[in-house]
Amino acid sequence: MENWRIFGEELSPGEKKEITLRIPMGGKVNCGVLLPEAGRESGDYEMPAILLNGVKPGKTLLVTAGIHSGEFAGIPAVIRTAAELDPREMSGRAILLPCVNTSGFWTLNPATLPEDGFNLNHDYPGREDGTVGERVAAFFVRELFPRVDFILDFHGGSHGERMTPLVFFPTAPKVREASLAAALSMNLGYIIESEATRGEYSYAANNFGVPGLLLERGEGYFCDEEWVEADRKDLRLLMDHLGLVPAPAGTRDEGLHRRVFREAVYLDALEDGLWYPAVGKDEDVKQGQLLGVMEDFFGNRRAEYRAGKDGHTLYLSRGLAVPKGGFLIAYAVASSEV
């Protein structure tokens, strides 16, 4: 195994480094001290990174969390995994980014970058000379996607959402089968094919031929221990599947029932209103079944939302206020047993 040169660092075989990535902002205003321990304001966008260079050749894995900065469970899961890994026992390499959207994290912004409202799971590829978020996305396109062989991106239910643990894999033909095989190696019962093309992992899949997964676990702007540990186990299972390092015995849930869904349907509000769901997460639904209603402040029903096909609910908004265009519910259809 050779020395690894990346981000201006050089790692010998068997070495681990904790660094702060600094993405130049070209004078754009950011949110000040992005990493409190830095003790100063910076003109760069800063995010923590852990680099691991194994002692044998193998794949390079990129793991990201905190792209949506209020979806918390993946953040400590990545931190814990980094602490327990010994690169002297690894093949290949790993780039672990426990919190990408650091400005959103410290300002308690649940999803987008507060500087410009940029969504790092929706708005790729960004621009080298653009806004703060566009420059972060462009950094990933330039410095990360060409260097990695697989991407795992941790997400979860945002504030007001209730979510069933699940994993998305891309439809891009060159990476579909490798991504699905990786998803099946993990402890997730719901595996969903995604046609998205402009998120972090989906942009890399469709434009760089990099297989990847987007894992969703946790909900409601919380960080429960059970979700963190489940994410940590899934990361270890993925690293085992990719040949980086074996997972500890007992990590895989051999009795888990897994279902692969070929389509996900998302319903957004057609009007402002008070949202009253008629179903919960993780429920089978029939075509035509009532999923929820929107009412006004006088209790008048403004709209009904029904299932267009037989399916299974994945996640939904449990917040009362939903503006026009806001997310209501997602359900999956056309499943196969595995």
Order of alpha helices (4+ residues) and beta strands (2+ residues): beta-beta-beta-beta-beta-alpha-beta-alpha-alpha-beta-beta-beta-alpha-beta-alpha-beta-alpha-beta-beta-beta-beta-beta-beta-beta-beta
